[in-house]
């Protein structure tokens, strides 16, 4: 078990993106001491071992265990990760199904409909017979009113109110 400590310490330190210098400063020991421990040339005191455990948030199995013992110890964490990936894969599959449905829609027709709606509410540049824009007195492009501006909105609203009154009276 103790023979695994040095390599496990180096692995855990690197997983946390700590250099030997940074880690030694956190522990209050020299960089050379960390190097010696990781090479199994020296072992930490119980006080230093406790600090290592706390700083790395590592238990005895992670510090002293063999590769297989660590894998077995980490199994619950791995299963949790598998569950989270399963949820992500499920969401990706749902997205793929939605995209397949979208692809089945006649996109050209949809674009034409959106363009028609946009043109209905937008002013359009006036053009001559050749398609060139007609300019106003200030040499700016002249715009025609949108088709929506020709809709008798007030009359439609008045008729809608009358229909509501008739319906209310009927009910």
Helices and strands as residue ranges (DSSP letters): G 2-4, H 5-15, H 20-27, H 31-38, H 46-56, H 60-64, H 67-73, H 75-104, H 107-121, E 124-125, E 143-144, G 147-150, H 153-170
